[in-house]
Amino acid sequence: MKLVHAADLHVDSPLVGLERYEGAPTERIRQASRRALENLVALCLAERASLLLLAGDVFDGDWRDYATGLFFARQMKLLGEAGVEVAMVRGNHDAASHMSRALELPPNVHELASRSPETRIFDELGVAVHGQSFPGRSVDQDLTARFPLPTPGLFNIGLLHTSLDGREGHDCYAPTTSATLASKGYDYWALGHVHAREVVARDPWIVFPGNLQGRHVREAGPRGATLVEVDAGRVVAVEARTLDVVRFAVASVDLGAADVASGHDFVDVAQAGLTAAHAAAEGRLCVVRVVVKGAGRAHAALAGDPQRWEAELRRAANELDGVWLERLVVGSTLPGSAAELALRPDVVGQLLRALGEARADPARLAELFDDFAELRRKLPPELRERGFRLDVPEHLVEPLGDVEGLLLARLLGPGGEG
């Protein structure tokens, strides 16, 4: 028997950021979550899977219209026609209280209850699926505390959307621990919420499949689902399957490691990174962010006119069929340590000392934090969810470093004081 475990599909997740670039492949990226779902269905059919497990966040929130729900229902109907059962729970993004629209799903789709844990028995498969949907967007208690004992004689699966053991970078929803899950006596835990694939444990199997399709550059690399093979009530194989149709990637250029003396030299080196990302995407549309780090002479040119060099990079990316430059991030520095420059008696030294003191002084950070209060209120929710945070003073430390680099490039680069 084969099972397919997927999570965090975020069907029709809104596109953020790329619309501002003329010629950006916005429509291909906007449709990526749908095409990835089609790939998931195709995997189930090709592998003759008996059961598809969906561990939350099938949707990204309430639908703008019924088209999102209808598309999902059509895909599930295809599975039903092939005899594939579907068991699903809701997560924080598609919690019962967060969805105002409802749609009747095909009879092969079994959504587990949100008020309390529910067990769905698939007698013909010899499988029991235990789980609970999120009743609301924020669930701060361990839902597994009330999960039932395993059903004797069946292959028992726990289906859960959780921030297991407080996974870094993820909001703490339905918190629990690996030890707690293991103590339940189930054979396989199908988890969701964490967007990076991870096999947490093998006895019993505790697996995050990762999200089905990356949505931005912080979700770089292959994305997909997990294929599970069960024989005589035991897991005999667990395999990652790549299903994404748009690949996000980060190409880093270290000015200190490469012989990069000018902006044009930088473009040549960065183009090699774009080519490598293109090859790794294996024919998928590849959206790449180029990040500059290290210390080198080219920093003054890059930081002094980043828009020009981003345009040069975009031209280079356009020469590669299927590559789009998301943006250029200049995180490099000029040669010579900041500590040495801070000792200078001139304006450069004064600037570095002031910025350094601000980064190290919680009181000063708090003052800056208050200065950004109005901007913070205007940020759309999707930017806040993608890590653009102005609600924690300590998160201003990195932007202050960016300010430092930009000002130094202007002061010490061509045309500056030197």
N, C-alpha and C positions, 0 to 999 in steps of 0.2 A: 504494500500500500504506500502511496506517495501523498504527502501533504505539501502545500505551499504556504509559507508564512510571510506576510507583508504587513507594513504599517506606514502611517504618515504619508498617505497618498496626496493629501492636500489638493484634491481635484479642483482645477480652475483657480488655484492660488493667484492672487493679483500680482502683476508684474510691477516691480518697483525700480525706478532709476534709469533704465535704459531708454525710456521714451524721449528723454531730452537729447539724445544723440540722433542727428539726421542719418538715415540709412541703417539704423540699428535693426537687427532681425527680430523685431518685437513680436511679430505674429508667430514665428516659429517657437519662440520661447514661451509665449502665452499658451500655446497649444501643447507644450511639452508634457504637462501632467496628464493630459488625455491620451497622448500617444504612448506614454509609459504604462498607463492602465491597460491599454490595448495589448501592449507587450506582456503584461502580467497575465492577462486572459489567454494569450497565445501560448505562454509557458505552461499554464495549467492543462490546456488541451493537448499540447505536444507531449507532455510527460504523463498524460492520462491520470492526472491527480484526482484523488477522491474527495479532497477537502481543501478549501482555501480559508486560511485564518487571517482576519484583518484586525490588527491590534490598535485601533483608534486613529483619529484624525484622518478619516477617509476624506472629509471635506475640510475646507479652510475657514469655515464659519458659515453663517447664513448665506444662502444663495441669492444672487442678484435677481435671478428668475428661475424658472423650473428647468431650464436647459441643462444645468449641471446635474440635477437629480435624475433627469430623464436619460442623460448619457450614461451615468453609472448604472441605472436600472437595465438599460439595453445590454451593457457588457455582462452584467450578472445573469441576464436571461440566456445569453450565449452559453454560459457555464451550465446553467440549469438544463438546457437542451442536450448537453453532453453528459448529464448525470453527475456534475460536480456540485457538492454542497458547499455553502459558505456560512461561516460563523464569524460574527463581528461584534466589537464593542465600540462605544464612542469614547473619544478622548477629550482633552481640554478645548480643542478647536471646534469640535462638532458635538459638544455635550448637549444633552436633551434640552436644557433650558436655553441654549444658545441658538437653537434652530427653530425659527418660527414657521417654516414651511415643512410640509410632510408629503411623502410620496409613497404609494404602495409599492413595495419591492416584490420581486418574483418569489414564489414559494420555496425556492432552494436557498434563500437568504434568511438567516436566523440571527436577529439582533438580540443580544442578551440584555436583560433588564437593567435599569439604572437605580431602582429603589433598594435592591438587595442583590447579593450574588445569585446567579442562576446556573443550573446545569442543563446542558443540552445533550441528550443521548442519541447517538447515531448507531442504532442496533446493527444495521447492515454492515457497518464499518468496524464495529467493535471499539468505538471511540466515545469518550465522555469529555465534553468541553465545559470547563467551569470558568465563569468570568462575570464581570459587572461593568456596565457602561458608566461613564461619568454623569451624575445627575445635574451637575453644574460645572461651570468652567474651572472653578478653583476647588480642588479636592485635597484637603490637607491631612486626611486620616488614611491609615493603612487599610485599604479595602480587603486585603487578603485575610484579615483577622476573622472574617465571617465566611470565608470560602469553606465548602464542605470537605469531608474526607473523601479520598479517592474512591471511585466506584469499583468494587471488586470485579475482576475478570475482564476489565476493559482497559484500553490505552487511555490514560488520563492526561488531559491538556489544561494548563492554566492560561487564560487569555487576559492580558492586563496591560493597561497604559500607565506607565510609572516612571518616576525619576530614580529608579533603583539605586540605593546607597548614595543618593545625592550626587548624581552624575554632574560633573562640572559643565557650566554653560547652559544648564537646563533648569527651568523653574521647577520647584519642588512640589510635584503633584503625585498624589497617591503614594507617598513615601513608604518604602519597605526595604528589606535587606535580602541579600542572596541566601543567608542562613534561614530566614523565615520562609522563603520560597521552597528551599530544599526540604524543610521540615514538613511540608504538606504531603509529601509522598507521591506527587505527580510525576509523570514520565517526561514531560516536555513543557517548558514555560515559553509561551509565545508573547513577547513583550513589544511595546511600542513606546514612542515619545522621544527617545534618543535617536538622533538622525544619522549617527555613524554606526556602521555595522559592528557588532561585537558579540563574540561567543563568551558569555560571562562564566559559564560552568558547563561541565559535561556529565556530571553525575549528581542530580539530573541535569539534562540539557536546559540551559537558561540562555535565551538568544534574543538580541536586538537585531532585526534584519537591516536597520537603517531606513531612511526614507527612499521611496521609489524613484524619485527624480529630484536632483539638486535644484534649488530655487534661486541661489545667489552664490557669490564666490566664496562665502564662508562654508559652503557645502560642496567643496571641490572634490574631484575624484569620482570613481565609479559608484553608482547607486543601483539598488535593485531589491530583490527578495531572496528568501532562503527556501531551498528545496529539501524536504525531509523525507527519508525513506524509512519505513517501519516494517519489520519482519518479526512475526511471532511475538508481537507485543513489545519489541525492543527497537530502539533507534539504531539503525545500522549505518546511516550516512546523513550528513548535514552539509549542504553545499550552497555557497553563495552564487546567485545568478544575476548578471548585470542586465538591467532593463531600461536604463535611462536613454533618452534620445538627444538631450543637450548636456554637454559636459562642461563644468566649470573648472578652471585651473588657475594656479598662481605660478608665474614665472619670475624667479628672483635673479637679480643681477647684483653681484658684489663688486663694487668699484675697487675695493682693495685687493681682490683676488684676480681680477682681470686687468689687462692693460688698457684702461679706459681713460684717455686724456681729454676727450672732447665729447660734445653731444653726438656728433656723427659716429664716433667710435662706439658710444653707448647703443645707438640704434642698431649697429651691426651685431653687437653681442646679444642684445635683446631679441633680435630677429631669430637667432638660433634657438632661444627659449620658446618663442612662438612656434617654431617649426617642430620642436620636440613635443609641445603640448598638442599640436595638431596630429602628430603621429600617434600619441597615446590615446587620443579620442576615437581612433579606429573608424573614421568616417562620420562620426556624429558632429553636429555643430558644436564648436568649441569656443566658449567665452572665457577670455583670459585677462587677468589682472597682472600687470607687470609692476613688481616692487623693487625699488632700488635701495640697496643697503651698503654698509661699509663706508670707508673714507677714501676719497680720490679726487683728482683734479677736476673731473667732469662734473662734480657736484655743483659748482658755482653756476655752470651753464644750465643744468637741469633745474635747480631750484630757482634760478633767476628768471626762467621763462618756461615753466612746466607745460603751458598750453601748447607752445610751439612743438616741444618734443613729444607730447602726447599725439599731436596731429601727425608727426613724422612716423611714430609707431603705428598709428591707425592706418596710414598708407601702406606700411610694410605688412601689416596683418591682412589687409585687403588683397594682397597679392597671393595669399594662401587661401585656396578655396575652402570655405567652411570655418574660418577663424574670425572672431570678432573681438577687438580690444575693448574690455570693459572700462578700464581707466589705468592711468599711470600714477603710482604712489611713490613719491620721492622721500625716502627715509634715510638717505645717506648723509654724510657729513664731509666737511673739508678736511684735508690732511692736517695732522696736529691735534692734540687732545684738547677737549673743551676746558680741562683744568688749566692747561698752559695758557690758553687764550683768556681765561677769566682773570689771570694775574695782570693783564695789561692795564695801564692806568687810563687808557682812552675810553671812548664810548663803547667800543666792542667789549672791553672788560666789564664795564659797568652794566651793560645789557646782559651778559652771561651771568654775572653775579645776581642780578635782580631776578632773572628767570629761574636760576637754580634755587634761590631762596624761596620763591613762590612754590616750586614743586615740592620742596621739603617742609613747608610750613602749613599744617592743617588749617590754621586760622585764615591764612591768605587764600588757600584753595576754597574755603567756605565762602569768602567774599566774592571770588570769581564765580562760584556756584550760584550765588544770589544774583549776580549780574546776568547770568544766562537763564534766569527763571522764566522770562517772557518767551524766549526762543524755545525752551523746553515744553512749554504749554502748546506751542504751535506745531511741534513735531507730530506727524501722522503715526498712528499705532504701529503700522507695519515697519517703520524705521526703528522704532523703539524695540520691537521684537527681534530685529536683526542685529541687535547689539549696539545701535547708535544711542548711547546713554548719556544724558545730561542730568540725571537725577542722583548721582553719587559724586561728591566732590573729588574723590580719588581718581575718577575716570578722566579728569582734566589733565593729569600728569602727562600722558602721551601727547595730546594735542599741543601742550606747551612746548614739548620737545620739537614738534613740527614747526611751531612758530619760531623757535630758536634757530633751526636750520635755515628757514626761509630768510630771516633777517640777516643772518651771518653771510649767506650767499650774496645778498644785495650789498652788504657792507664790504666784504672782502673779495668779491668776485670782480670781473672786468667792469670798470667804471666806478667801483667802490673806493673806499679809502685805502684799502690794502693794509 
